[in-house]
Amino acid sequence: MILNDPVEVDLPWPPARLFPNRARTQSWRKNANLARIYRRECWVMTLASKVQGKRLLKVCFHPPDKRRRDDDGCIAAFKAGRDGVADALRIDDYHFRPEYSFGEPVKWGKVVVTIGDAL
């Protein structure tokens, strides 16, 4: 198997209503629709990067501001995005064993996903 260079994909910050503490205050239907839209956005952006068949992930959260955030909340909010990445790669996200980290805040926030054979 030929190892290719890892590819970084910048994905949008998850919508606030997908964070677990916020999701409890909304109707599950509204949250499901929002999750579907976010999944689709991540799918399109991953497809645009033209990466294929790779499995190892590094996920770096760059929040939109300096407020402290729980890692488990960010991971849960990104679940729909992770599914979109898996859809674009045409693999089951069961195979992902991501490594999560936090980066510096950036305007509007973003999630940087690094996809590669060996990271």
MDTraj code that builds the backbone (N, CA, C; nanometers):
import mdtraj as md
import numpy as np

residues = "MET ILE LEU ASN ASP PRO VAL GLU VAL ASP LEU PRO TRP PRO PRO ALA ARG LEU PHE PRO ASN ARG ALA ARG THR GLN SER TRP ARG LYS ASN ALA ASN LEU ALA ARG ILE TYR ARG ARG GLU CYS TRP VAL MET THR LEU ALA SER LYS VAL GLN GLY LYS ARG LEU LEU LYS VAL CYS PHE HIS PRO PRO ASP LYS ARG ARG ARG ASP ASP ASP GLY CYS ILE ALA ALA PHE LYS ALA GLY ARG ASP GLY VAL ALA ASP ALA LEU ARG ILE ASP ASP TYR HIS PHE ARG PRO GLU TYR SER PHE GLY GLU PRO VAL LYS TRP GLY LYS VAL VAL VAL THR ILE GLY ASP ALA LEU".split()
xyz = np.array([
    [0.0839, -0.1176, 0.0000],
    [0.0000, 0.0000, 0.0000],
    [0.0884, 0.1239, 0.0000],
    [0.0569, 0.2189, -0.0847],
    [0.1333, 0.3425, -0.0932],
    [0.0752, 0.4422, 0.0067],
    [0.1636, 0.4987, 0.0900],
    [0.1192, 0.5982, 0.1862],
    [0.1245, 0.7357, 0.1226],
    [0.0169, 0.8073, 0.1292],
    [0.0090, 0.9421, 0.0759],
    [0.0198, 1.0425, 0.1889],
    [0.0486, 1.1657, 0.1509],
    [0.0538, 1.2714, 0.2508],
    [-0.0847, 1.2927, 0.3106],
    [-0.0873, 1.3257, 0.4405],
    [-0.2170, 1.3562, 0.5023],
    [-0.2798, 1.4803, 0.4390],
    [-0.4102, 1.4853, 0.4411],
    [-0.4854, 1.5967, 0.3855],
    [-0.5606, 1.6651, 0.4988],
    [-0.5497, 1.7978, 0.5056],
    [-0.6244, 1.8744, 0.6051],
    [-0.7490, 1.9320, 0.5409],
    [-0.8612, 1.9164, 0.6097],
    [-0.9882, 1.9702, 0.5623],
    [-1.0412, 2.0630, 0.6710],
    [-1.0670, 2.1883, 0.6346],
    [-1.1260, 2.2843, 0.7271],
    [-1.2773, 2.2755, 0.7174],
    [-1.3391, 2.2381, 0.8277],
    [-1.4841, 2.2247, 0.8333],
    [-1.5419, 2.3332, 0.9225],
    [-1.6676, 2.3676, 0.9028],
    [-1.7275, 2.4724, 0.9856],
    [-1.7446, 2.4271, 1.1308],
    [-1.7476, 2.5244, 1.2195],
    [-1.7737, 2.4982, 1.3608],
    [-1.9163, 2.4434, 1.3737],
    [-1.9380, 2.3419, 1.4580],
    [-2.0739, 2.2883, 1.4726],
    [-2.1712, 2.3940, 1.5246],
    [-2.2941, 2.3923, 1.4767],
    [-2.3947, 2.4865, 1.5269],
    [-2.4158, 2.4687, 1.6774],
    [-2.4425, 2.5769, 1.7453],
    [-2.4568, 2.5753, 1.8917],
    [-2.5638, 2.4771, 1.9376],
    [-2.6705, 2.4618, 1.8602],
    [-2.7785, 2.3722, 1.9018],
    [-2.7405, 2.2256, 1.8967],
    [-2.6272, 2.1916, 1.8371],
    [-2.5833, 2.0520, 1.8364],
    [-2.5025, 2.0163, 1.9611],
    [-2.4625, 2.1146, 2.0385],
    [-2.3918, 2.0865, 2.1627],
    [-2.4920, 2.0291, 2.2630],
    [-2.4546, 1.9241, 2.3360],
    [-2.5503, 1.8534, 2.4224],
    [-2.6244, 1.9426, 2.5223],
    [-2.5572, 2.0358, 2.5855],
    [-2.6240, 2.1207, 2.6835],
    [-2.7278, 2.2106, 2.6185],
    [-2.7079, 2.2475, 2.4955],
    [-2.8024, 2.3321, 2.4233],
    [-2.9119, 2.2476, 2.3599],
    [-2.8781, 2.1270, 2.3189],
    [-2.9734, 2.0407, 2.2489],
    [-3.0924, 2.0040, 2.3378],
    [-3.0708, 1.9991, 2.4676],
    [-3.1793, 1.9627, 2.5584],
    [-3.2917, 2.0650, 2.5566],
    [-3.2620, 2.1879, 2.5170],
    [-3.3619, 2.2945, 2.5218],
    [-3.4412, 2.3065, 2.3931],
    [-3.4094, 2.2263, 2.2929],
    [-3.4747, 2.2363, 2.1617],
    [-3.5499, 2.1076, 2.1294],
    [-3.6395, 2.1186, 2.0359],
    [-3.7113, 2.0024, 1.9856],
    [-3.6137, 1.9106, 1.9118],
    [-3.6310, 1.7809, 1.9287],
    [-3.5423, 1.6866, 1.8607],
    [-3.5550, 1.6993, 1.7097],
    [-3.6709, 1.7413, 1.6592],
    [-3.6888, 1.7565, 1.5147],
    [-3.6023, 1.8693, 1.4590],
    [-3.5993, 1.9808, 1.5322],
    [-3.5156, 2.0921, 1.4885],
    [-3.3686, 2.0522, 1.4917],
    [-3.3294, 1.9815, 1.5960],
    [-3.1903, 1.9383, 1.6072],
    [-3.1544, 1.8369, 1.4991],
    [-3.2466, 1.7474, 1.4668],
    [-3.2202, 1.6469, 1.3635],
    [-3.2022, 1.7137, 1.2275],
    [-3.2832, 1.8130, 1.1995],
    [-3.2709, 1.8845, 1.0724],
    [-3.1384, 1.9598, 1.0663],
    [-3.1013, 2.0240, 1.1755],
    [-2.9749, 2.0963, 1.1810],
    [-2.8559, 2.0010, 1.1669],
    [-2.8637, 1.8842, 1.2316],
    [-2.7574, 1.7845, 1.2199],
    [-2.7456, 1.7348, 1.0758],
    [-2.8578, 1.7165, 1.0082],
    [-2.8564, 1.6719, 0.8691],
    [-2.7887, 1.7757, 0.7785],
    [-2.8184, 1.9026, 0.8030],
    [-2.7578, 2.0101, 0.7241],
    [-2.6075, 2.0165, 0.7494],
    [-2.5677, 2.0073, 0.8766],
    [-2.4249, 2.0135, 0.9107],
    [-2.3502, 1.8927, 0.8526],
    [-2.4112, 1.7760, 0.8589],
    [-2.3499, 1.6558, 0.8007],
    [-2.3273, 1.6744, 0.6514],
    [-2.4254, 1.7306, 0.5849],
    [-2.4162, 1.7535, 0.4410],
    [-2.3043, 1.8529, 0.4071],
    [-2.2933, 1.9608, 0.4865],
    [-2.1860, 2.0596, 0.4654],
    [-2.0485, 1.9933, 0.4784],
    [-2.0320, 1.9127, 0.5816],
    [-1.9027, 1.8455, 0.6021],
    [-1.8749, 1.7447, 0.4925],
    [-1.9777, 1.6777, 0.4442],
    [-1.9630, 1.5828, 0.3347],
    [-1.9130, 1.6543, 0.2088],
    [-1.9769, 1.7665, 0.1758],
    [-1.9394, 1.8423, 0.0561],
    [-1.7958, 1.8938, 0.0672],
    [-1.7595, 1.9471, 0.1830],
    [-1.6249, 2.0033, 0.1992],
    [-1.5182, 1.8943, 0.1958],
    [-1.5491, 1.7769, 0.2471],
    [-1.4539, 1.6653, 0.2419],
    [-1.4415, 1.6138, 0.0991],
    [-1.5521, 1.6043, 0.0270],
    [-1.5461, 1.5634, -0.1137],
    [-1.4614, 1.6605, -0.1954],
    [-1.4751, 1.7884, -0.1672],
    [-1.4006, 1.8905, -0.2409],
    [-1.2498, 1.8760, -0.2205],
    [-1.2091, 1.8160, -0.1096],
    [-1.0655, 1.7982, -0.0835],
    [-1.0059, 1.6825, -0.1642],
    [-1.0924, 1.6016, -0.2264],
    [-1.0523, 1.4894, -0.3128],
    [-0.9701, 1.3832, -0.2416],
    [-0.9892, 1.3673, -0.1125],
    [-0.9222, 1.2620, -0.0375],
    [-1.0090, 1.1367, -0.0462],
    [-0.9444, 1.0184, -0.0563],
    [-1.0192, 0.8940, -0.0707],
    [-0.9582, 0.7834, 0.0128],
    [-1.0426, 0.6991, 0.0654],
    [-1.0025, 0.5733, 0.1252],
    [-0.9043, 0.5783, 0.2399],
    [-0.9006, 0.6857, 0.3125],
    [-0.8086, 0.6943, 0.4251],
    [-0.8877, 0.6865, 0.5538],
    [-0.8227, 0.6441, 0.6619],
    [-0.8992, 0.6181, 0.7825],
    [-0.8548, 0.6930, 0.9066],
    [-0.7308, 0.7240, 0.9203],
    [-0.6852, 0.7832, 1.0448],
    [-0.7155, 0.9314, 1.0478],
    [-0.7656, 0.9763, 1.1613],
    [-0.8073, 1.1151, 1.1739],
    [-0.7414, 1.1842, 1.2926],
    [-0.7159, 1.3107, 1.2722],
    [-0.6852, 1.4016, 1.3819],
    [-0.7869, 1.5130, 1.3695],
    [-0.8504, 1.5456, 1.4786],
    [-0.9528, 1.6489, 1.4789],
    [-0.9083, 1.7585, 1.5739],
    [-0.8951, 1.8795, 1.5224],
    [-0.8542, 1.9932, 1.6043],
    [-0.9666, 2.0968, 1.6033],
    [-1.0194, 2.1249, 1.7204],
    [-1.1273, 2.2226, 1.7353],
    [-1.0675, 2.3611, 1.7561],
    [-1.1061, 2.4547, 1.6722],
    [-1.0672, 2.5952, 1.6859],
    [-1.1949, 2.6731, 1.7162],
    [-1.2223, 2.6995, 1.8443],
    [-1.3494, 2.7638, 1.8808],
    [-1.3588, 2.9068, 1.8300],
    [-1.4816, 2.9591, 1.8237],
    [-1.5005, 3.0961, 1.7739],
    [-1.4647, 3.2041, 1.8758],
    [-1.4422, 3.1654, 2.0002],
    [-1.4068, 3.2628, 2.1032],
    [-1.3257, 3.1930, 2.2128],
    [-1.2879, 3.2673, 2.3146],
    [-1.2002, 3.2127, 2.4186],
    [-1.2742, 3.1460, 2.5344],
    [-1.4059, 3.1301, 2.5224],
    [-1.4785, 3.0614, 2.6293],
    [-1.4302, 2.9172, 2.6415],
    [-1.4303, 2.8688, 2.7638],
    [-1.3880, 2.7306, 2.7855],
    [-1.4978, 2.6349, 2.7401],
    [-1.4561, 2.5274, 2.6781],
    [-1.5509, 2.4273, 2.6307],
    [-1.5034, 2.2885, 2.6726],
    [-1.5993, 2.2032, 2.7034],
    [-1.5671, 2.0646, 2.7369],
    [-1.5345, 1.9884, 2.6095],
    [-1.4342, 1.9025, 2.6191],
    [-1.3991, 1.8234, 2.5011],
    [-1.5116, 1.7281, 2.4631],
    [-1.5799, 1.6713, 2.5624],
    [-1.6870, 1.5775, 2.5291],
    [-1.8048, 1.6471, 2.4609],
    [-1.8310, 1.7727, 2.4950],
    [-1.9365, 1.8482, 2.4285],
    [-1.9027, 1.8772, 2.2831],
    [-1.7761, 1.9128, 2.2591],
    [-1.7327, 1.9402, 2.1218],
    [-1.7365, 1.8140, 2.0371],
    [-1.6934, 1.7035, 2.0957],
    [-1.6946, 1.5760, 2.0230],
    [-1.8385, 1.5367, 1.9878],
    [-1.9302, 1.5531, 2.0828],
    [-2.0704, 1.5193, 2.0584],
    [-2.1313, 1.6102, 1.9518],
    [-2.0997, 1.7391, 1.9569],
    [-2.1543, 1.8330, 1.8592],
    [-2.1003, 1.8043, 1.7196],
    [-1.9792, 1.7496, 1.7117],
    [-1.9165, 1.7209, 1.5823],
    [-1.9592, 1.5853, 1.5249],
    [-2.0411, 1.5090, 1.5954],
    [-2.0814, 1.3753, 1.5504],
    [-2.1395, 1.3773, 1.4086],
    [-2.2267, 1.4717, 1.3807],
    [-2.2852, 1.4799, 1.2459],
    [-2.1774, 1.5125, 1.1427],
    [-2.0813, 1.5973, 1.1796],
    [-1.9716, 1.6305, 1.0898],
    [-1.8836, 1.5103, 1.0613],
    [-1.8568, 1.4334, 1.1655],
    [-1.7764, 1.3114, 1.1503],
    [-1.8471, 1.2132, 1.0571],
    [-1.9782, 1.2033, 1.0696],
    [-2.0550, 1.1169, 0.9796],
    [-2.0457, 1.1657, 0.8355],
    [-2.0460, 1.2983, 0.8169],
    [-2.0319, 1.3546, 0.6829],
    [-1.8963, 1.3233, 0.6221],
    [-1.7910, 1.3285, 0.7049],
    [-1.6563, 1.2926, 0.6585],
    [-1.6544, 1.1452, 0.6177],
    [-1.7133, 1.0591, 0.7000],
    [-1.7178, 0.9157, 0.6690],
    [-1.7960, 0.8901, 0.5403],
    [-1.9055, 0.9631, 0.5219],
    [-1.9837, 0.9483, 0.3976],
    [-1.8993, 0.9840, 0.2760],
    [-1.8234, 1.0917, 0.2865],
    [-1.7406, 1.1353, 0.1739],
    [-1.6296, 1.0354, 0.1432],
    [-1.5759, 0.9721, 0.2468],
    [-1.4694, 0.8739, 0.2276],
    [-1.5246, 0.7359, 0.1907],
    [-1.6573, 0.7224, 0.1999],
    [-1.7260, 0.5963, 0.1706],
    [-1.6799, 0.4827, 0.2601],
    [-1.6645, 0.5143, 0.3875],
    [-1.6325, 0.4118, 0.4854],
    [-1.7207, 0.4312, 0.6084],
    [-1.7327, 0.3283, 0.6871],
    [-1.8092, 0.3337, 0.8116],
    [-1.7251, 0.4057, 0.9165],
    [-1.7843, 0.5017, 0.9885],
    [-1.7063, 0.5762, 1.0879],
    [-1.6661, 0.4886, 1.2058],
    [-1.7129, 0.3662, 1.2088],
    [-1.6673, 0.2693, 1.3083],
    [-1.5163, 0.2509, 1.3003],
    [-1.4612, 0.2648, 1.1813],
    [-1.3184, 0.2430, 1.1597],
    [-1.2312, 0.3593, 1.2054],
    [-1.2920, 0.4757, 1.2325],
    [-1.2148, 0.5909, 1.2786],
    [-1.1707, 0.5710, 1.4233],
    [-1.0511, 0.6085, 1.4515],
    [-1.0004, 0.6156, 1.5889],
    [-0.9340, 0.7516, 1.6019],
    [-1.0169, 0.8567, 1.6067],
    [-0.9619, 0.9926, 1.5998],
    [-0.8870, 1.0352, 1.7247],
    [-0.8006, 1.1295, 1.7013],
    [-0.7243, 1.1951, 1.8077],
    [-0.7773, 1.3388, 1.8116],
    [-0.8245, 1.3824, 1.9282],
    [-0.8850, 1.5149, 1.9404],
    [-0.7914, 1.6116, 2.0109],
    [-0.7962, 1.7380, 1.9665],
    [-0.7176, 1.8425, 2.0324],
    [-0.7878, 1.9765, 2.0144],
    [-0.7394, 2.0770, 2.0870],
    [-0.7936, 2.2122, 2.0758],
    [-0.6850, 2.3057, 2.0278],
    [-0.7203, 2.3930, 1.9344],
    [-0.6285, 2.4931, 1.8833],
    [-0.6730, 2.6311, 1.9280],
    [-0.6066, 2.7297, 1.8760],
    [-0.6375, 2.8690, 1.9091],
    [-0.7735, 2.9093, 1.8512],
    [-0.8431, 2.9986, 1.9198],
    [-0.9700, 3.0479, 1.8649],
    [-0.9486, 3.1217, 1.7326],
    [-1.0432, 3.1057, 1.6415],
    [-1.0431, 3.1783, 1.5142],
    [-1.1823, 3.2351, 1.4924],
    [-1.1907, 3.3420, 1.4164],
    [-1.3199, 3.4031, 1.3902],
    [-1.4134, 3.3019, 1.3264],
    [-1.5320, 3.2912, 1.3766],
    [-1.6382, 3.1996, 1.3345],
    [-1.6122, 3.0553, 1.3763],
    [-1.4910, 3.0213, 1.4176],
    [-1.4589, 2.8855, 1.4590],
    [-1.4454, 2.7915, 1.3404],
    [-1.3754, 2.6834, 1.3619],
    [-1.3632, 2.5807, 1.2580],
    [-1.3156, 2.4512, 1.3225],
    [-1.3296, 2.3448, 1.2494],
    [-1.2801, 2.2139, 1.2906],
    [-1.1856, 2.1686, 1.1801],
    [-1.0599, 2.1474, 1.2142],
    [-0.9619, 2.1025, 1.1165],
    [-0.9462, 1.9517, 1.1311],
    [-0.9798, 1.8798, 1.0266],
    [-0.9697, 1.7339, 1.0256],
    [-0.8538, 1.6967, 0.9362],
    [-0.7589, 1.6204, 0.9905],
    [-0.6456, 1.5712, 0.9130],
    [-0.6712, 1.4229, 0.8845],
    [-0.6734, 1.3884, 0.7580],
    [-0.7049, 1.2543, 0.7139],
    [-0.5830, 1.1964, 0.6439],
    [-0.5422, 1.0778, 0.6836],
    [-0.4272, 1.0179, 0.6195],
    [-0.4165, 0.8687, 0.6491],
    [-0.3223, 0.8037, 0.5827],
    [-0.2981, 0.6621, 0.6064],
    [-0.2225, 0.6424, 0.7364],
    [-0.1246, 0.7256, 0.7600],
    [-0.0435, 0.7188, 0.8821],
    [-0.0121, 0.8602, 0.9256],
    [-0.0606, 0.8966, 1.0401],
    [-0.0388, 1.0335, 1.0894],
    [0.0631, 1.0347, 1.1994],
])
top = md.Topology()
chain = top.add_chain()
for i, resn in enumerate(residues, 1):
    res = top.add_residue(resn, chain, resSeq=i)
    for name in ("N", "CA", "C"):
        top.add_atom(name, md.element.get_by_symbol(name[0]), res)
traj = md.Trajectory(xyz[None], top)
